[in-house]
Amino acid sequence: LSAEWAEEHLAPLVAGADAIIISDYAKGVVTTDLIRQVQRLAGPGKLVALDPKPRPGISFRGLGLITPNRAEALLLARLAGVGAGDEFPAGKVCRRIHALHAPDLLVVTLGPEGMLICREGKVERHVPTAARAVFDVSGAGDTVIAVLTAALAARADPRRAVQLANLAAGVVVAKVGTATAAPEEILRHGGSA
């Protein structure tokens, strides 16, 4: 990825955005170079968020927001041997991810166990899940990063942004198939919380 290509193709998109989401599906499109070019173009004042798919050879140090799920967080923290039924080592995961990747904000999605908010290598808060019925988790991670990023770009407090993202994910998983959460659905879901 050349700097010239980035200036021609990425720079206008980044300039017109309030925040940038990089959603990595491990298909080869998201590379260390792409992430670095986006970070460079965004500068220090614009949020760059990543929904990661950890794999060797990709680096994304210093992003504004990273939203791994449980399994991805364990890989990012390089903690092998923690099984699906084992207790999630939240403190250790947050410390290791901060040391290795230095995100400003780390939000780990834990499915039915809710979400963790971590900053500077410390767990700040555990937010219980807002889901009441789960039919299909397809797209839940995409919903979380989209709502979180939008709320943070609008200057919401990180705790409030996570609560909003949690409500939106609760709406989405209650539907069959990949679904969306309309603002009125999120408000209704939040009213019953």
Buried (B, 14 or more C-beta within 10 A) or exposed (E): BEEEEBEEEBBEEBEEBEBBBBBBEEEEEBBEBBBBBBBEBBEEEBBBBBBBBBEEEBEBEBBBBBBBBBEBBBBBBEBEEBEEEEEBBBEBBBBBBBEEBBBBBBBBBBBEBBBBBBBEBEBBBEBEBBBEEBEBBBBBBBBBBBBBBBBBBEEBEBEEBBBBBBBBBBBBBBBEEEBEBEEEBBEEBBEEE
